[in-house]
Amino acid sequence: MAIFKRARRFLTRARFVFFLAAFVLISGCARHEPPADITIINQAEPETLDPALLTGIPEMRIDVGLFEGLARLDPKTARPIPGLAESWEISSDGKIYTFHLRTNLVWSTGEPIRADDVVYSWIRALNPATASDYAGQLYYLKNGEDFNAGKIKDVALVGIHALDPFTVRVELKNPTAFFLDVCTLAVTYVVPRQTIEKYGDRWLMARPLPASGPYELAYWRLNDKVRLIKNPRYWDAAHTQSDIIDILPIGSPSTAFDLYEQGAVDIIWDKEVVPAELLDILRKRPDVHPFNYLATYWVSFNVTRKPFDNPLVRKALALAVDRERIVKKVMRGGERPISHLVPDGTANYTSPPGLDYNPALAKKLLAEAGYPGGRGFPRFEYIFNAPAGGGDKVHEDIAIELQQMWHDTLGINMDLRQVEWKVWLSETAHLDYDVGRGDWIGDYDDANTFLDLFLSNSGNNRTGWKNARYDELVNEANAQTDLKKREGLFQQAEGILIQDELPIIPLYIYAGINYYHTNITGIYQNILDDHPLNYIRKIKSR
């Protein structure tokens, strides 16, 4: 109780008024609809709920409730377990996967889910007309990459086929150790062909919206919430723990924390949606749950724009960054500074060292690039996002530190530009920026989930950087079955990225924290921060 009182002193009257306004909004809605069993603060307004198009964590957290793939993640271990497929076999050469669907699968609207629906969903994600940033995850299929690139048109040549209504056969280019992990990703979720073909790009607005997962979409009200309701036709509906889940896009730490403290919400997924000045106090509370996180934060360069097309410039800026200062001054949550990309502790992999803080060498390289003392270096812009509400200052505070370091060490000037989440996603994807913040949370526990981001053909490569040797090494590593040889090839590739070319400057490994009340069960801390919604429930007080 003493800790609570001390924390509350940080909350101003203005924050309390903000809370009342938000609470009235939620209460007003509740008069016309049943209350949620679980209410979650999810930081940002979703960009989309189309599994083939989403790229952000806020979207994925919702979609895992609406749609499902052949496999899903175990909530405790974050390892693949059966989903729509009840079992599978893998050929002795590791290239053929035969999935057997459950025979009781139906859409939430009652129509059967069959093997053809799986094939349709994967081919749709690979279709170049869909423009899926995650299509690269299906390049492991035979001819998957060529189909996505438009080099072949015949769908029959792609390595996925329905052998019968309940059997899907997948053929890979090479053995891929983490392919079952790929089968848990949103890009592989089974989506309703009948609805998509009827409504086209507006298919998500169909009501009722057919769902293959444990929940249905009741509604999505912009700047209010996404409401999910239990799908009684889901194959495992008997074990879906909560009937109604509300997901709120609140990015203001003061508002989020107030709502949480008052019991209006049950869960805050992200550490960034809590006032940073309270972290030292809150970390001691029983409702604060830390975990090791497979996630890295970095600075991205748009290498298609001058002067950032010059590796010497990028190296100079990297060498002028004091990561320890950023972690200690801004973060204060247990983050670890790093000069490499792949987080420490990733399975079967250790990164090579990157470029550490060296102001003298930074000045030397910038002079070699033609900008001694920063003279002649153009003023440039740093883009970062703030979630809904504009209250998350972490990205801004990091940007301010970088701005000061680069000015003081190199004599160059940088302007800051804060944009909304959707704008940040769009502008970085279209390379409409100079320098900006970037990060990645691993999709699975393997170095490839980070290293394949920077392949020349990756839809998630937001730097414009391309390197044929890097591509060759990553692809060769993924064809290897010998773990040591695979690690060596990956290390060579990462060396190109963090020692030679520097399209990014790695800053730190995330430290994860979830906030949820002690009456919430079904959440387990894991390195992917993945928490399937159907496992979560609130224990009712007697």
C-alpha positions as CSV (number, residue, x, y, z in Angstrom):
1,M,0.0,0.0,0.0
2,A,2.9,2.4,0.7
3,I,4.3,1.8,-2.7
4,F,0.8,2.5,-4.2
5,K,0.5,5.8,-2.3
6,R,4.0,6.9,-3.4
7,A,3.2,6.1,-7.0
8,R,0.0,8.0,-6.9
9,R,1.8,11.2,-5.9
10,F,3.1,11.3,-9.5
11,L,-0.4,11.5,-10.9
12,T,-1.5,15.1,-11.3
13,R,-5.0,16.4,-11.2
14,A,-4.9,16.8,-15.0
15,R,-4.2,13.1,-15.4
16,F,-7.1,12.3,-13.1
17,V,-9.4,14.4,-15.3
18,F,-8.1,12.6,-18.4
19,F,-8.9,9.3,-16.7
20,L,-12.4,10.4,-15.9
21,A,-13.1,11.3,-19.5
22,A,-11.8,8.0,-20.7
23,F,-13.8,6.1,-18.0
24,V,-17.0,7.9,-19.0
25,L,-16.4,6.9,-22.6
26,I,-16.0,3.2,-21.5
27,S,-18.9,3.4,-19.1
28,G,-21.1,5.1,-21.7
29,C,-20.6,2.2,-24.1
30,A,-21.2,-0.3,-21.3
31,R,-24.8,0.9,-20.9
32,H,-25.7,-0.5,-24.3
33,E,-23.6,-3.6,-24.3
34,P,-22.4,-6.3,-21.8
35,P,-19.1,-5.5,-20.0
36,A,-15.9,-7.2,-21.1
37,D,-14.5,-10.1,-19.2
38,I,-11.0,-8.8,-20.0
39,T,-9.9,-5.3,-21.0
40,I,-6.4,-4.8,-22.5
41,I,-4.4,-1.7,-23.3
42,N,-2.6,-2.4,-26.6
43,Q,-0.8,0.9,-27.2
44,A,-1.7,1.7,-30.8
45,E,-4.7,1.8,-33.2
46,P,-4.3,-1.2,-35.5
47,E,-3.2,-0.5,-39.0
48,T,-5.1,-3.5,-40.4
49,L,-6.5,-6.8,-39.2
50,D,-5.7,-8.6,-42.5
51,P,-3.2,-11.3,-41.6
52,A,-1.5,-11.0,-45.0
53,L,-0.9,-7.3,-44.6
54,L,-0.2,-6.6,-40.9
55,T,3.4,-6.0,-39.7
56,G,3.0,-4.5,-36.2
57,I,2.8,-6.2,-32.8
58,P,-0.5,-4.3,-31.9
59,E,-2.2,-5.8,-34.9
60,M,-0.8,-9.3,-34.4
61,R,-2.0,-9.4,-30.8
62,I,-5.6,-9.0,-32.0
63,D,-5.4,-11.2,-35.1
64,V,-4.2,-14.2,-33.0
65,G,-7.7,-14.2,-31.6
66,L,-9.5,-13.9,-34.9
67,F,-7.6,-16.3,-37.2
68,E,-5.4,-19.4,-36.9
69,G,-2.9,-21.3,-38.9
70,L,-1.8,-24.9,-39.2
71,A,0.2,-24.4,-36.0
72,R,0.0,-22.0,-33.1
73,L,2.3,-21.1,-30.2
74,D,2.3,-22.7,-26.8
75,P,1.5,-19.9,-24.3
76,K,4.2,-21.1,-21.9
77,T,7.1,-22.0,-24.2
78,A,6.3,-20.0,-27.4
79,R,7.0,-23.2,-29.3
80,P,4.8,-24.5,-32.2
81,I,1.9,-26.8,-31.2
82,P,-1.0,-28.1,-33.4
83,G,-3.5,-25.5,-34.5
84,L,-5.9,-26.1,-37.4
85,A,-3.7,-29.1,-38.2
86,E,-4.0,-31.8,-35.5
87,S,-0.8,-33.5,-36.6
88,W,1.9,-33.5,-39.3
89,E,4.8,-35.6,-40.7
90,I,8.1,-34.4,-42.0
91,S,10.0,-36.3,-44.7
92,S,13.5,-37.7,-43.9
93,D,15.1,-35.0,-46.0
94,G,13.3,-32.3,-44.1
95,K,11.7,-30.8,-47.3
96,I,8.2,-32.3,-47.3
97,Y,5.6,-31.5,-44.6
98,T,2.3,-33.3,-44.6
99,F,-0.4,-31.6,-42.4
100,H,-3.6,-33.3,-41.3
101,L,-6.4,-30.9,-40.6
102,R,-8.9,-31.5,-37.8
103,T,-12.2,-32.8,-39.2
104,N,-14.3,-30.5,-37.1
105,L,-13.1,-27.2,-38.5
106,V,-15.7,-24.6,-39.4
107,W,-15.8,-20.9,-39.8
108,S,-17.5,-18.9,-37.1
109,T,-20.3,-18.5,-39.7
110,G,-20.7,-22.2,-40.0
111,E,-19.1,-23.1,-43.4
112,P,-16.4,-25.9,-43.3
113,I,-12.7,-25.1,-43.3
114,R,-10.8,-27.4,-45.6
115,A,-7.4,-27.9,-47.1
116,D,-8.2,-25.7,-50.1
117,D,-8.7,-22.8,-47.7
118,V,-5.2,-23.2,-46.4
119,V,-3.8,-23.3,-49.9
120,Y,-5.8,-20.2,-50.9
121,S,-4.6,-18.2,-47.9
122,W,-0.9,-19.0,-48.5
123,I,-1.1,-18.3,-52.2
124,R,-3.0,-15.0,-51.5
125,A,-0.2,-13.9,-49.2
126,L,2.4,-14.8,-51.9
127,N,0.4,-13.1,-54.7
128,P,2.3,-10.0,-55.7
129,A,-1.0,-8.2,-56.0
130,T,-1.6,-8.6,-52.2
131,A,1.7,-6.7,-51.5
132,S,2.3,-8.5,-48.2
133,D,5.5,-7.4,-46.4
134,Y,5.6,-10.8,-44.7
135,A,5.4,-12.8,-48.0
136,G,9.1,-13.5,-47.6
137,Q,8.3,-15.9,-44.8
138,L,6.8,-18.1,-47.5
139,Y,9.9,-18.0,-49.7
140,Y,10.9,-21.3,-48.1
141,L,8.3,-22.9,-50.2
142,K,9.4,-24.4,-53.5
143,N,8.9,-21.6,-56.1
144,G,7.4,-19.3,-53.4
145,E,9.8,-16.5,-54.1
146,D,9.5,-16.7,-57.9
147,F,5.7,-16.6,-57.7
148,N,5.8,-13.6,-55.4
149,A,8.3,-11.9,-57.8
150,G,6.0,-12.6,-60.8
151,K,8.6,-14.8,-62.4
152,I,6.1,-17.7,-62.6
153,K,2.4,-17.4,-62.9
154,D,1.3,-21.0,-62.4
155,V,0.0,-21.6,-58.9
156,A,0.4,-25.3,-59.3
157,L,4.2,-24.8,-59.3
158,V,4.2,-23.4,-55.8
159,G,5.0,-25.9,-53.1
160,I,1.7,-26.1,-51.3
161,H,-1.2,-28.4,-52.4
162,A,-4.4,-29.9,-51.0
163,L,-4.2,-33.7,-51.4
164,D,-7.7,-34.1,-50.1
165,P,-10.1,-32.0,-48.0
166,F,-8.1,-32.7,-44.8
167,T,-4.5,-33.0,-46.0
168,V,-2.1,-30.2,-47.0
169,R,1.3,-31.1,-48.5
170,V,4.0,-28.4,-48.4
171,E,7.3,-28.8,-50.3
172,L,10.3,-26.6,-49.3
173,K,13.3,-25.5,-51.4
174,N,15.6,-26.6,-48.6
175,P,15.3,-28.2,-45.2
176,T,14.2,-25.3,-42.8
177,A,14.7,-26.0,-39.1
178,F,12.2,-23.3,-38.1
179,F,9.5,-24.0,-40.6
180,L,6.9,-25.0,-38.0
181,D,7.5,-21.6,-36.4
182,V,6.7,-20.0,-39.7
183,C,3.4,-21.9,-39.7
184,T,2.4,-20.0,-36.6
185,L,2.9,-16.6,-38.2
186,A,-0.1,-14.4,-39.1
187,V,0.9,-14.5,-42.8
188,T,-0.1,-18.2,-42.8
189,Y,-3.4,-17.7,-41.0
190,V,-6.4,-19.2,-42.8
191,V,-8.7,-16.4,-44.1
192,P,-12.2,-16.7,-45.6
193,R,-11.9,-17.0,-49.4
194,Q,-15.7,-16.6,-49.8
195,T,-15.8,-13.3,-48.1
196,I,-12.6,-11.9,-49.7
197,E,-13.8,-12.8,-53.2
198,K,-17.2,-11.1,-52.5
199,Y,-16.0,-7.9,-50.9
200,G,-12.4,-7.5,-52.1
201,D,-10.3,-5.0,-50.1
202,R,-13.3,-4.2,-47.9
203,W,-13.7,-7.8,-46.7
204,L,-12.8,-7.0,-43.1
205,M,-16.0,-4.8,-43.0
206,A,-18.2,-7.8,-43.6
207,R,-20.6,-8.7,-40.8
208,P,-20.6,-11.3,-39.6
209,L,-16.9,-11.7,-40.4
210,P,-15.9,-15.3,-40.7
211,A,-13.2,-16.2,-38.2
212,S,-11.0,-19.3,-38.0
213,G,-9.7,-18.5,-34.5
214,P,-11.2,-18.6,-31.0
215,Y,-12.8,-15.2,-31.3
216,E,-15.1,-13.2,-33.6
217,L,-14.9,-9.5,-34.4
218,A,-17.9,-7.8,-32.7
219,Y,-16.7,-4.4,-33.9
220,W,-13.7,-2.1,-34.4
221,R,-14.4,1.4,-33.4
222,L,-11.6,3.8,-34.3
223,N,-10.0,5.6,-31.3
224,D,-12.2,3.6,-29.0
225,K,-11.6,-0.2,-29.0
226,V,-11.7,-3.5,-30.7
227,R,-14.3,-5.9,-29.2
228,L,-13.8,-9.6,-29.6
229,I,-16.5,-12.2,-28.7
230,K,-16.0,-15.9,-28.2
231,N,-16.4,-18.0,-31.4
232,P,-18.6,-21.0,-30.3
233,R,-17.7,-22.9,-33.5
234,Y,-13.9,-22.8,-32.9
235,W,-12.5,-26.3,-32.7
236,D,-11.3,-25.8,-29.1
237,A,-14.1,-23.4,-27.9
238,A,-14.5,-25.5,-24.8
239,H,-11.2,-24.2,-23.6
240,T,-11.6,-20.6,-24.6
241,Q,-11.5,-18.9,-21.2
242,S,-13.2,-15.5,-21.7
243,D,-16.4,-14.6,-23.6
244,I,-15.7,-10.9,-24.3
245,I,-12.3,-9.2,-24.7
246,D,-11.9,-5.4,-25.3
247,I,-8.7,-4.1,-26.7
248,L,-8.0,-0.4,-26.3
249,P,-5.6,1.7,-28.4
250,I,-4.2,4.0,-25.6
251,G,-0.7,5.3,-26.0
252,S,-0.7,7.9,-23.2
253,P,1.2,6.5,-20.2
254,S,-0.7,8.6,-17.7
255,T,-4.1,7.7,-19.1
256,A,-3.2,4.0,-19.4
257,F,-1.8,3.8,-15.9
258,D,-4.7,5.6,-14.4
259,L,-7.2,3.3,-16.0
260,Y,-5.2,0.3,-14.9
261,E,-4.9,1.5,-11.3
262,Q,-8.6,2.2,-11.1
263,G,-9.4,-1.3,-12.3
264,A,-11.0,-0.1,-15.6
265,V,-8.5,-2.2,-17.5
266,D,-6.9,-5.5,-16.5
267,I,-3.7,-5.8,-18.6
268,I,-1.1,-3.4,-20.1
269,W,1.1,-5.3,-22.5
270,D,3.8,-2.7,-23.0
271,K,6.3,-1.1,-20.6
272,E,6.2,2.1,-22.7
273,V,2.5,2.7,-21.8
274,V,3.4,3.3,-18.2
275,P,5.0,6.6,-16.9
276,A,8.8,6.1,-17.1
277,E,9.3,7.9,-13.8
278,L,7.4,5.2,-12.0
279,L,9.4,2.2,-13.3
280,D,11.8,1.9,-10.3
281,I,8.8,1.8,-8.0
282,L,6.5,-0.4,-10.1
283,R,9.1,-3.1,-10.7
284,K,8.7,-4.1,-7.0
285,R,5.0,-4.8,-7.3
286,P,3.5,-8.3,-7.6
287,D,1.4,-7.2,-10.6
288,V,4.5,-6.3,-12.6
289,H,5.9,-9.2,-14.6
290,P,9.4,-8.9,-16.2
291,F,10.7,-11.3,-18.8
292,N,13.7,-11.8,-21.1
293,Y,12.7,-10.5,-24.5
294,L,13.9,-11.5,-28.0
295,A,13.8,-7.9,-29.3
296,T,16.2,-5.3,-30.5
297,Y,16.0,-1.5,-30.9
298,W,18.0,0.3,-33.5
299,V,18.5,3.4,-35.7
300,S,17.6,2.9,-39.4
301,F,19.2,4.8,-42.3
302,N,17.5,5.3,-45.6
303,V,20.5,4.4,-47.7
304,T,18.9,5.6,-50.9
305,R,19.2,9.2,-49.8
306,K,22.4,11.2,-49.6
307,P,24.6,11.4,-47.6
308,F,23.4,8.2,-46.0
309,D,24.2,6.2,-49.1
310,N,27.8,6.5,-48.0
311,P,28.9,3.7,-45.5
312,L,31.6,6.0,-44.1
313,V,28.8,8.4,-43.0
314,R,26.8,5.6,-41.4
315,K,29.9,4.3,-39.6
316,A,30.7,7.7,-38.3
317,L,27.2,8.2,-36.9
318,A,27.3,4.7,-35.3
319,L,30.7,5.3,-33.6
320,A,29.4,8.6,-32.2
321,V,26.5,6.9,-30.3
322,D,27.0,6.2,-26.6
323,R,24.5,3.4,-26.0
324,E,25.2,3.2,-22.2
325,R,24.1,6.8,-21.9
326,I,20.8,6.1,-23.7
327,V,20.0,3.0,-21.6
328,K,20.9,4.6,-18.3
329,K,19.4,8.0,-18.9
330,V,16.3,7.1,-20.9
331,M,15.2,3.5,-20.5
332,R,15.9,2.5,-16.8
333,G,14.1,-0.8,-17.3
334,G,16.9,-3.3,-17.5
335,E,17.7,-2.9,-21.2
336,R,21.1,-4.0,-22.3
337,P,23.2,-1.9,-24.8
338,I,24.4,-3.9,-27.8
339,S,26.3,-3.2,-31.0
340,H,25.0,-6.2,-32.8
341,L,21.5,-7.1,-34.2
342,V,20.6,-10.6,-32.9
343,P,19.7,-10.6,-29.2
344,D,22.0,-12.4,-26.8
345,G,20.5,-15.7,-25.8
346,T,19.0,-16.5,-29.2
347,A,19.0,-20.3,-29.8
348,N,22.2,-21.8,-31.4
349,Y,23.7,-18.4,-32.1
350,T,26.2,-15.8,-30.8
351,S,26.6,-12.5,-32.7
352,P,29.9,-11.0,-33.8
353,P,30.8,-7.6,-32.2
354,G,29.7,-4.5,-33.9
355,L,31.1,-0.9,-33.7
356,D,31.4,0.5,-30.2
357,Y,31.5,4.1,-29.0
358,N,34.6,5.8,-30.4
359,P,34.2,9.5,-30.9
360,A,37.7,10.1,-32.3
361,L,37.3,7.5,-35.0
362,A,33.8,8.8,-35.7
363,K,35.3,12.3,-36.5
364,K,38.0,10.8,-38.6
365,L,35.6,8.8,-40.8
366,L,33.2,11.7,-41.2
367,A,36.2,13.8,-42.4
368,E,37.1,11.0,-44.9
369,A,33.5,11.1,-46.1
370,G,34.0,14.7,-47.0
371,Y,32.5,16.4,-44.0
372,P,35.4,17.5,-41.6
373,G,33.9,18.8,-38.4
374,G,30.5,18.4,-39.9
375,R,31.1,21.2,-42.5
376,G,28.8,20.8,-45.5
377,F,26.8,18.0,-43.9
378,P,23.1,18.6,-44.8
379,R,20.5,19.1,-42.1
380,F,18.4,16.0,-41.9
381,E,15.4,14.6,-40.2
382,Y,14.8,11.8,-37.7
383,I,11.4,10.1,-37.8
384,F,9.8,8.3,-34.8
385,N,6.3,7.3,-33.8
386,A,4.2,8.1,-30.8
387,P,1.3,5.8,-30.1
388,A,-2.3,7.0,-29.7
389,G,-2.6,9.8,-27.2
390,G,0.9,11.1,-28.0
391,G,2.1,10.3,-24.5
392,D,4.9,7.8,-25.1
393,K,8.1,9.8,-24.9
394,V,10.6,7.0,-25.1
395,H,11.3,7.3,-28.8
396,E,11.4,11.1,-28.5
397,D,13.8,11.0,-25.6
398,I,16.1,8.6,-27.5
399,A,16.0,10.9,-30.5
400,I,16.9,13.9,-28.4
401,E,20.0,12.0,-27.0
402,L,21.1,11.0,-30.5
403,Q,20.5,14.6,-31.7
404,Q,22.8,15.9,-29.0
405,M,25.5,13.2,-29.4
406,W,25.8,13.8,-33.2
407,H,25.8,17.5,-32.8
408,D,28.4,17.6,-30.0
409,T,30.7,14.9,-31.5
410,L,30.3,15.4,-35.3
411,G,29.0,19.0,-35.6
412,I,25.9,17.9,-37.6
413,N,22.3,19.0,-37.1
414,M,19.2,16.8,-37.0
415,D,15.6,17.8,-36.8
416,L,13.0,15.5,-35.1
417,R,9.6,14.5,-36.5
418,Q,7.1,12.7,-34.5
419,V,4.3,10.9,-36.4
420,E,1.4,8.6,-35.6
421,W,2.0,4.8,-35.7
422,K,0.3,4.3,-39.1
423,V,2.2,7.2,-40.6
424,W,5.5,5.8,-39.3
425,L,4.7,2.3,-40.7
426,S,3.8,3.8,-44.1
427,E,6.7,6.3,-44.5
428,T,9.4,3.9,-43.4
429,A,8.0,1.2,-45.6
430,H,8.1,3.6,-48.6
431,L,11.5,4.9,-47.7
432,D,10.1,8.4,-47.2
433,Y,12.5,9.4,-44.5
434,D,16.2,10.2,-43.8
435,V,17.0,8.5,-40.5
436,G,14.6,7.0,-37.9
437,R,14.0,4.6,-35.2
438,G,13.5,0.9,-35.8
439,D,13.0,-2.3,-33.9
440,W,12.0,-5.9,-34.2
441,I,10.5,-8.6,-31.9
442,G,11.5,-12.0,-33.0
443,D,8.8,-14.1,-34.6
444,Y,10.6,-17.3,-33.4
445,D,13.7,-18.2,-31.4
446,D,16.2,-18.3,-34.3
447,A,18.7,-15.8,-35.6
448,N,17.0,-15.9,-39.0
449,T,14.0,-14.0,-37.7
450,F,16.4,-10.9,-37.4
451,L,18.8,-11.5,-40.2
452,D,16.3,-12.1,-42.9
453,L,14.8,-8.7,-42.3
454,F,17.7,-7.1,-44.3
455,L,17.6,-9.4,-47.3
456,S,17.3,-7.4,-50.5
457,N,13.8,-8.8,-51.2
458,S,12.4,-8.5,-47.7
459,G,9.2,-6.6,-47.3
460,N,10.3,-5.6,-43.8
461,N,13.7,-4.1,-45.0
462,R,12.9,-0.4,-44.4
463,T,16.4,0.8,-45.2
464,G,16.7,0.4,-49.0
465,W,20.0,-1.5,-48.4
466,K,20.9,-4.4,-50.6
467,N,23.9,-6.6,-50.5
468,A,24.2,-9.7,-52.8
469,R,26.9,-11.3,-50.5
470,Y,24.7,-10.8,-47.5
471,D,21.7,-12.4,-49.3
472,E,23.9,-15.3,-50.4
473,L,25.2,-16.0,-46.9
474,V,21.7,-15.9,-45.2
475,N,20.2,-18.2,-47.9
476,E,23.2,-20.6,-47.7
477,A,22.8,-20.7,-43.9
478,N,19.2,-21.5,-44.1
479,A,19.9,-24.5,-46.4
480,Q,22.3,-25.9,-43.8
481,T,21.4,-28.7,-41.4
482,D,24.7,-28.5,-39.5
483,L,24.1,-26.0,-36.7
484,K,27.7,-24.9,-36.4
485,K,28.1,-24.3,-40.1
486,R,24.8,-22.4,-40.1
487,E,26.0,-20.2,-37.2
488,G,29.2,-19.4,-39.0
489,L,27.4,-18.3,-42.2
490,F,25.0,-16.2,-40.2
491,Q,27.9,-14.6,-38.3
492,Q,29.6,-13.7,-41.6
493,A,26.3,-12.1,-42.8
494,E,25.8,-10.2,-39.6
495,G,29.4,-8.9,-39.8
496,I,28.6,-7.3,-43.1
497,L,25.5,-5.7,-41.6
498,I,27.0,-4.3,-38.3
499,Q,30.7,-3.9,-39.1
500,D,31.0,-3.1,-42.8
501,E,27.8,-1.6,-44.2
502,L,25.8,-0.3,-41.2
503,P,22.3,0.3,-42.7
504,I,21.3,0.2,-39.0
505,I,22.8,1.2,-35.6
506,P,21.8,-1.4,-33.0
507,L,21.2,0.3,-29.6
508,Y,19.9,-2.1,-27.1
509,I,18.0,-5.4,-26.3
510,Y,14.6,-4.8,-24.9
511,A,13.7,-5.7,-21.3
512,G,10.1,-6.9,-21.2
513,I,7.5,-6.1,-18.6
514,N,3.8,-6.9,-18.6
515,Y,1.4,-5.4,-16.2
516,Y,-1.7,-7.4,-15.1
517,H,-3.6,-7.7,-11.9
518,T,-3.1,-10.7,-9.7
519,N,-6.6,-12.0,-10.5
520,I,-5.6,-12.6,-14.1
521,T,-4.5,-16.1,-15.2
522,G,-3.4,-17.7,-18.4
523,I,-0.5,-15.3,-19.1
524,Y,3.0,-16.8,-19.1
525,Q,6.2,-14.8,-19.6
526,N,8.1,-16.0,-22.7
527,I,10.8,-14.6,-24.9
528,L,8.4,-13.7,-27.8
529,D,6.0,-11.9,-25.5
530,D,3.3,-14.0,-27.2
531,H,0.1,-14.4,-25.2
532,P,-2.8,-16.2,-27.0
533,L,-6.1,-14.5,-25.9
534,N,-8.1,-17.7,-25.5
535,Y,-6.0,-18.7,-22.5
536,I,-6.6,-15.6,-20.5
537,R,-9.3,-15.2,-17.9
538,K,-10.1,-13.2,-14.8
539,I,-10.8,-15.0,-11.5
540,K,-14.0,-13.5,-10.2
541,S,-13.9,-12.4,-6.6
542,R,-16.4,-14.1,-4.3
